[in-house]
């Protein structure tokens, strides 16, 4: 192992170098010229070693140092050890940065690192998706120049000025107004900050749905309860129980009670389907037999409306799934068609094997649904014509039940409608569920 350079070693090296010249000069004369020649030779040797060092540092790409002699050998090896140590440290830092970035990429939130002056240092892929940033193109760009929303600019300025990192900013995305984002900023390193951005759109939607749910339930129950209270107050008069108004009052109260009972039953069905885990889909469901029963029930529900009901059913096509949920989904589609289709109009129900799997279609020739309502039909309590829905006893929960029941069978409700022509409500079950 090469020892480090020291004054003692340098002194001994010089002594051994000049000793032969001193001996020769003392014996044969010309000592000054000999010492001058020896000094020049030493300078030339040192100059050669310096050129070797310079070529190794700047030209030679090899990591192995050149061979050196004398006092230059510990210098070469010392520099080599220093480079080796620096390479090891750079490798450790690179691994640490890679681990940090891999961890940041695995987070479910967008992450942006920026400096005190707002210059972006780094962001993960989710930040590029949510905020529209581009790396490495946006490296060094001021974050307020890329997200120009006034509330965001004020938030960044106030956070840096007041060091208030506990508050969060909720705002509409500057890329998609339908998306709500939550921004949180906190100190990260000296002169740098870490901003975490979370998509809270679904959370906001759930909060809105919860508020609307309780408001709608209260409203739907308040109407029949008000009617019942009014008629019950009228019964305080003994003459009402035997008068001509009693049959009408009794009929209205019975109708309102049936309406509340239907609403509660549908709420319980929807809650049961939503709360239940994904059902076991190995149970055989006889859909043709189910449709045969539903055809009779639909005919009875039609009554004096005299709808033209046509059931085109592949009697050999059965599926695997949850019997109760499929029955709820199919019956709601058939009953809705009967309730919302004008009298004597045609209603067609088809059950057949399509290219993608078993498919059910309920086709009516009613008034049709305007396009702006189609995307919201499966929302709870959403009704296109509220007055007409109340007349037919609709609660706005039927298609929500259909949607959740089908989602447990890896299927989606497909709605197509044209105003004045009619509507088609259909779904296709995966081929793997066909028996």
Residue, then its C-alpha position, 0 to 999 in steps of 0.5 A: x500500500x502506498x503511503x501518503x507524501x510527507x516532508x521526511x519522504x521528500x527530504x530522503x528522496x532529494x538526498x538520494x537523488x543529489x548524493x551521487x552527484x555530490x560524490x562524483x563532483x567531489x572526486x572529479x571536480x566540476x561540482x556546480x555544473x553537475x548540481x545544475x545538470x541534476x536540478x535541470x534533470x529533476x525539473x524535466x522529470x517533474x514536468x513529465x509527471x505533470x503532463x502525465x497527470x494532466x493527460x489522465x485528468x483531461x484526456x484519458x477516460x481510463x479510471x486507472x491512474x498512470x504509473x508514477x515514481x517517487x513523490x508522484x506515486x502517492x499523488x496519483x493514487x491519492x487522486x484516484x482514491x478521491x475520485x473513487x470515493x466521489x464516484x461512490x458518493x455520486x452513486x449513493x446520491x443517484x440511488x437515493x434520488x431514484x428511490x425518492x422519485x420512484x416513491x413519489x411516482x407511486x404516490x396517489x397524489x401529484x407532487x411538485x418540488x419548486x424553489x423559493x422563487x417559484x422555479x420548478x425543480x421536479x414533478x412526478x407523472x401524475x402532476x404532469x397529468x393533473x397540472x399539465x406540466x412537462x418535464x424536463x421542458x418546464x424545469x426552471x419555469x415559474x410555477x405561477x406562469x404555468x398555473x395562472x389561476x388567480x387564486x393559485x397565484x395568491x395562494x403561492x404568494x401568501x404561503x411564501x410570505x406568511x409561511x402558512x403551510x397548514x391551509x389548503x387550497x381547493x379550486x377547479x382545475x385550470x385544465x378541466x373545470x369538472x375536476x376539483x383539486x386540493x393544493x398543499x404546500x410545505x417546506x421540503x429542503x433549504x430554499x425549496x418547497x414540496x407541493x402535493x396536489x390531490x384530485x378530490x372530485x369524487x369526494x366532492x361529488x360524494x358529499x354533494x350526493x349525500x346532501x342531495x340524497x337526504x334532501x330528496x328523501x326528506x322531500x319525497x316523504x314529506x309530500x305523502x306524509x302531508x297528505x296523510x296528516x291532512x286527511x287524518x285531521x279531517x277524520x276528527x269529524x265523525x261525519x267524515x267517516x260516513x260521508x261521501x268524501x271518505x272513499x276518496x280520502x281512503x283511496x288517496x291515503x292508500x295510494x300515498x302509503x303505497x308510494x312511501x312503501x315503494x320508496x322505502x323498499x327501493x331505498x333498502x334495495x339500493x342500499x343493500x346492493x351498494x353495501x354488498x360485496x361483489x356477489x358470487x357469480x357462479x349461481x345459475x340464473x334462468x333469465x328466460x323464466x324470469x322474463x316470462x314472469x315479468x311479461x305477465x306482470x308488465x301486462x297487468x301493470x299496463x292495464x287499461x293502457x293496452x301497451x303492445x308488449x313483445x318479448x323476443x327471448x332466447x329460451x336456451x340462454x341462461x347466465x351465471x350471476x346474482x338472481x336478486x340483483x339481475x331480477x331488480x335490474x331487468x324488472x326496473x327496466x321493464x316496469x319503467x318502459x310500461x310506466x313511461x310509454x304512452x297508451x297503446x304504444x309498442x314495447x319490445x323486450x329482447x334477450x339474445x346472445x350478441x357477439x360480446x355476450x348475453x344482451x338484454x334490450x328494452x325498446x319503447x316507442x314513447x316520447x324519448x328523452x332529450x340528450x342533455x338528460x341521458x348522462x344523469x338518468x342513473x343518478x339517484x332521484x333524478x327525473x326528467x319530468x318530475x311532475x309526470x314521474x310522481x303521477x306514475x309513482x316514479x321515485x327516481x331510484x330505479x335506474x340507480x338500482x340498475x346501474x349498481x346491480x349491473x356493475x356487480x356483473x361487470x356490465x354497464x347500462x347503455x341508453x339511447x333515445x331520440x325525442x319523438x321516436x323512443x328509447x332503448x335501455x340495454x346491457x350486455x353481460x360478459x361472455x364468460x357469464x353465459x351458460 
